[in-house]
Amino acid sequence: MKTRYFPSLFFIYLKGDILKAIIIGAGKGSRMKSDIPKWALDIDSSSIIDYIAYTLNQLEINFEVCIRKDMQKFMNYPYFLQDEIYSESYGPIASKDIFINEDYLIVNADMPFINKKDLKEFIENFKQVNADIGIMVTKKVSDKSNYQKVYNKKNLKFNCGYLYNLGIYLIRGELLNEQKEFYKDEFDLTLPSFLEKVKKETYLYEVESSKDYLNINTKENLEEARLYLKEKLRNEISKVNNLIAKNFDIDFFSTVRGSDIYENVKIRKSTVINSIIKENTHIINSIIKTGNYLGPFLKIEDSNVLNNNEIGSFVEIKRSDIGSNNQIKHHAYLGDVIMKDRNNIGAMMVVSNFNGAYKNKTYVGSDNFIGSFTNLVSPLEIGSNNYIASMTKITETVFNNQFIKERHQNIILENTFNQKDYLI
């Protein structure tokens, strides 16, 4: 079958109630003057394709990416390769068996902030009205030179006389397969003639805000998208949180709700609910439940924290699961720890989780008092209701209801120290 050409679009085909996406990776983009593809460019430390993937995942849509052979090094998602390298004006894909007789959702991959509410409603309405072709109208435009814009014709049931940016389509698979080439070039658009030819029922869905469908074609567009994202996130966060801070860094992929947010808080790919987040607290790829008092100067990474914990200044928690009502107030390191409830962790308590070759786990039960300057050497298991005195080194299993104390006697050699020997 002849190759079909598509600009930088991604495809979702519908099979029953299962949605599967095929994302088409574009070329480098001459206007960006970049050696990497547009979908790999960063907006707030995440690539454009990360934002698209996030929306698809939120709607439980699985996807695979079709990319050019020279773009593999930029791809962190499941992908398959095009057989040939085409010009950067297109994101072509050779016809494959998986495309035959399936329904397609086609979306412009230059739009990072696709609104999942719009996309979900568009798909549901398309199915409900049983249309042959669905078109999501994103913006009225006047520039006829952009190949991503299609002229409004009366036979398409658009009676406003405008050009529209049609970044998102739904087309029945059997109709799409009738058309061997979807776009011919930038100025001779085949979609209107194709729709006119097939004379099928068309469903039109208009979105409320075209800003969610910004096209990234130039560096100016990229900066516009960054500023829009920053404004959008601040507005959304201020609606559901108490912003004590003017400066904070919470990304698109995080959910923060009902929390007090202080200065210089950084939250990346995390969920924080109904907690107090003090100054200079960093939370990365973690889930924080309700009623926690966090920071200041705290770092939590790749961890889960349940309810009503107090985790204070200069504490680092990494790859750990922390239960509820624990006190970890200051200057401690917990790495690869599974901890239950109501434990008191003293200052300068350190979990030695790395033996030079492997990261090892430490299991801590409930209602333990672990004193200051204690060293827990993993792999290790500590039961419940134990008292471990300060400056104790634990290397063996501690069962329940134990009192453990380790002290070294001071050795004093009288009249052997001369302060002058140490003065420079």
VENRA-V486735 format. One record per residue. RES is the residue in one letter. SS is DSSP state (helix for helix, strand for strand, loop for the rest). OMEGA is omega in whole degrees, -180 to 180 (none if undefined). D_CENTER is the distance of its C-alpha to the mean C-alpha in whole Angstrom. Layout:
BEGIN
[[RES;SS;OMEGA;D_CENTER] [RES;SS;OMEGA;D_CENTER]]
END
This chain:
BEGIN
[[M;loop;-178;37] [K;loop;179;37] [T;loop;174;33] [R;strand;-178;32] [Y;loop;178;30] [F;loop;168;27] [P;loop;-173;25] [S;loop;-177;22] [L;strand;164;21] [F;strand;-171;19] [F;strand;170;21] [I;strand;177;20] [Y;strand;-173;23] [L;strand;176;24] [K;strand;-173;27] [G;loop;179;28] [D;loop;-178;25] [I;strand;178;23] [L;strand;178;20] [K;strand;-178;19] [A;strand;168;18] [I;strand;-179;19] [I;strand;-179;17] [I;strand;-179;20] [G;loop;180;19] [A;loop;177;21] [G;loop;-174;23] [K;loop;-179;23] [G;loop;-174;24] [S;helix;-177;28] [R;helix;-179;27] [M;helix;-177;24] [K;loop;-176;26] [S;loop;178;24] [D;loop;179;24] [I;loop;-180;20] [P;loop;-178;19] [K;helix;-177;18] [W;helix;179;15] [A;helix;178;14] [L;loop;-174;15] [D;strand;164;13] [I;strand;-179;12] [D;loop;174;11] [S;loop;175;10] [S;strand;-177;8] [S;strand;178;10] [I;helix;-178;11] [I;helix;175;10] [D;helix;180;6] [Y;helix;178;7] [I;helix;180;10] [A;helix;179;8] [Y;helix;179;6] [T;helix;179;9] [L;helix;179;11] [N;helix;178;10] [Q;helix;179;10] [L;loop;179;14] [E;loop;177;14] [I;loop;175;15] [N;strand;-178;15] [F;strand;174;15] [E;strand;-174;17] [V;strand;173;17] [C;strand;-176;21] [I;strand;173;21] [R;loop;-177;24] [K;helix;-178;25] [D;helix;-179;25] [M;helix;-173;21] [Q;helix;-174;21] [K;helix;-180;20] [F;helix;-169;17] [M;loop;178;15] [N;loop;-180;13] [Y;loop;177;13] [P;loop;-175;16] [Y;strand;167;18] [F;strand;-170;22] [L;strand;168;24] [Q;loop;-178;27] [D;loop;-178;30] [E;loop;175;31] [I;loop;-178;30] [Y;loop;179;30] [S;loop;-174;30] [E;loop;178;27] [S;loop;-176;28] [Y;loop;169;27] [G;loop;-170;24] [P;loop;175;27] [I;strand;177;27] [A;loop;180;30] [S;loop;180;31] [K;loop;-179;30] [D;helix;-176;31] [I;helix;-178;28] [F;helix;-171;28] [I;loop;176;32] [N;loop;172;33] [E;loop;177;29] [D;strand;-173;28] [Y;strand;162;25] [L;strand;-175;22] [I;strand;-176;22] [V;strand;179;19] [N;strand;-177;19] [A;loop;175;17] [D;loop;-179;17] [M;loop;-175;16] [P;loop;-169;12] [F;loop;179;12] [I;loop;-178;14] [N;loop;-175;15] [K;helix;177;14] [K;helix;177;17] [D;helix;-176;19] [L;helix;179;18] [K;helix;-179;19] [E;helix;178;22] [F;helix;180;23] [I;helix;-178;23] [E;helix;180;25] [N;helix;178;27] [F;helix;179;28] [K;helix;-175;29] [Q;helix;-179;31] [V;helix;177;33] [N;loop;179;33] [A;loop;177;33] [D;loop;-177;33] [I;strand;176;31] [G;strand;-179;28] [I;strand;175;27] [M;strand;-180;25] [V;strand;-176;26] [T;loop;-174;24] [K;strand;169;27] [K;strand;-179;30] [V;strand;179;31] [S;loop;-177;35] [D;loop;-178;34] [K;loop;-172;35] [S;loop;-176;34] [N;loop;-175;30] [Y;loop;179;30] [Q;loop;-178;27] [K;strand;-173;29] [V;strand;-175;32] [Y;strand;179;35] [N;loop;178;36] [K;loop;-177;39] [K;helix;-179;41] [N;helix;173;41] [L;helix;-179;37] [K;loop;170;38] [F;loop;-173;37] [N;loop;-177;40] [C;loop;178;38] [G;loop;180;39] [Y;loop;161;36] [L;strand;177;34] [Y;strand;171;30] [N;strand;-177;27] [L;loop;-177;26] [G;loop;-171;23] [I;strand;-180;22] [Y;strand;165;25] [L;strand;-178;26] [I;strand;177;29] [R;loop;-174;31] [G;helix;-177;31] [E;helix;176;34] [L;helix;-179;35] [L;helix;-179;32] [N;loop;174;34] [E;loop;-176;37] [Q;loop;-175;36] [K;loop;180;36] [E;loop;-172;34] [F;loop;175;32] [Y;loop;177;32] [K;loop;173;35] [D;loop;-171;35] [E;loop;-172;33] [F;loop;179;36] [D;loop;-174;38] [L;loop;-177;35] [T;loop;-177;36] [L;helix;179;34] [P;helix;-180;36] [S;helix;178;39] [F;helix;-180;37] [L;helix;178;37] [E;helix;-178;40] [K;helix;-175;42] [V;helix;177;40] [K;loop;180;41] [K;loop;-179;38] [E;loop;-178;37] [T;strand;177;34] [Y;strand;-178;32] [L;strand;178;30] [Y;strand;-180;27] [E;strand;180;27] [V;loop;-177;24] [E;loop;-176;25] [S;loop;179;22] [S;helix;-180;22] [K;helix;176;20] [D;helix;-176;17] [Y;helix;178;18] [L;loop;175;19] [N;loop;178;20] [I;loop;179;19] [N;loop;-178;22] [T;loop;177;24] [K;helix;177;23] [E;helix;176;24] [N;helix;-179;21] [L;helix;178;18] [E;helix;176;20] [E;helix;179;20] [A;helix;180;17] [R;helix;-180;16] [L;helix;178;18] [Y;helix;179;18] [L;helix;-180;14] [K;helix;179;15] [E;helix;-179;18] [K;helix;-179;16] [L;helix;-180;14] [R;helix;179;17] [N;helix;-179;19] [E;helix;-179;17] [I;helix;-178;16] [S;helix;180;20] [K;helix;-171;21] [V;helix;180;20] [N;loop;175;20] [N;strand;-177;23] [L;strand;173;22] [I;loop;-176;25] [A;loop;167;23] [K;loop;-178;24] [N;loop;175;21] [F;strand;-176;18] [D;strand;178;14] [I;strand;-171;11] [D;loop;-177;8] [F;loop;-172;7] [F;loop;-178;4] [S;loop;173;7] [T;strand;179;10] [V;strand;-173;14] [R;strand;175;17] [G;loop;-174;21] [S;loop;171;20] [D;strand;-175;22] [I;strand;-179;20] [Y;loop;-173;23] [E;loop;171;23] [N;loop;173;20] [V;strand;178;18] [K;strand;-180;14] [I;strand;-177;11] [R;strand;176;8] [K;loop;-175;5] [S;loop;174;9] [T;strand;178;11] [V;strand;-176;15] [I;strand;170;17] [N;loop;180;21] [S;loop;174;21] [I;strand;-175;23] [I;strand;-174;21] [K;loop;-172;23] [E;loop;172;23] [N;loop;175;21] [T;loop;179;19] [H;strand;179;16] [I;strand;-173;14] [I;strand;174;11] [N;loop;-176;9] [S;loop;176;12] [I;strand;-179;13] [I;strand;-178;16] [K;loop;-166;19] [T;loop;169;22] [G;loop;-179;24] [N;loop;175;23] [Y;strand;-169;25] [L;strand;173;22] [G;loop;8;24] [P;loop;178;25] [F;loop;-179;24] [L;loop;174;22] [K;strand;175;19] [I;strand;-177;17] [E;strand;176;14] [D;loop;-174;13] [S;loop;175;16] [N;strand;-179;17] [V;strand;-179;19] [L;loop;-164;21] [N;loop;167;24] [N;loop;174;26] [N;loop;171;26] [E;strand;-178;27] [I;strand;-165;25] [G;strand;-167;27] [S;strand;176;27] [F;strand;172;26] [V;strand;173;25] [E;strand;178;22] [I;strand;-175;21] [K;strand;178;19] [R;loop;-174;18] [S;loop;174;20] [D;strand;-177;21] [I;strand;-178;23] [G;loop;-175;25] [S;loop;173;26] [N;loop;175;29] [N;loop;177;29] [Q;strand;177;30] [I;strand;-161;29] [K;strand;-178;30] [H;strand;169;30] [H;strand;179;30] [A;strand;175;29] [Y;strand;177;26] [L;strand;178;25] [G;strand;179;23] [D;loop;-178;23] [V;strand;168;25] [I;strand;-174;25] [M;strand;179;27] [K;loop;-165;28] [D;loop;169;30] [R;loop;175;32] [N;loop;174;32] [N;strand;-178;33] [I;strand;-177;32] [G;loop;180;34] [A;loop;177;34] [M;loop;173;33] [M;loop;-176;32] [V;strand;171;31] [V;strand;178;30] [S;strand;-170;31] [N;loop;-175;28] [F;strand;-178;29] [N;loop;-178;32] [G;loop;180;32] [A;loop;-174;30] [Y;loop;168;28] [K;strand;-176;26] [N;loop;-176;28] [K;loop;171;27] [T;strand;179;29] [Y;strand;-180;30] [V;strand;-179;31] [G;loop;-176;32] [S;loop;171;33] [D;loop;176;36] [N;loop;169;36] [F;strand;-179;37] [I;strand;-168;36] [G;loop;-178;38] [S;loop;178;37] [F;loop;177;37] [T;loop;179;37] [N;strand;176;35] [L;strand;-176;34] [V;strand;-178;34] [S;loop;3;32] [P;loop;-171;32] [L;strand;175;33] [E;strand;178;34] [I;strand;-178;35] [G;loop;-176;37] [S;loop;175;37] [N;loop;178;39] [N;loop;174;40] [Y;strand;179;41] [I;strand;-173;40] [A;loop;-178;42] [S;loop;178;41] [M;loop;180;41] [T;loop;176;41] [K;strand;-177;40] [I;strand;-180;39] [T;loop;-177;39] [E;loop;-179;40] [T;loop;174;39] [V;strand;-180;40] [F;loop;-176;41] [N;loop;170;41] [N;loop;-179;43] [Q;loop;170;44] [F;strand;-175;45] [I;strand;-180;44] [K;loop;175;46] [E;loop;179;46] [R;loop;173;48] [H;loop;-179;50] [Q;loop;177;53] [N;loop;177;54] [I;loop;-175;56] [I;loop;175;58] [L;loop;-173;61] [E;loop;174;63] [N;loop;178;64] [T;loop;-176;62] [F;loop;176;60] [N;loop;-175;61] [Q;helix;-178;58] [K;helix;179;60] [D;helix;-175;59] [Y;helix;179;55] [L;loop;179;56] [I;loop;none;55]]
END
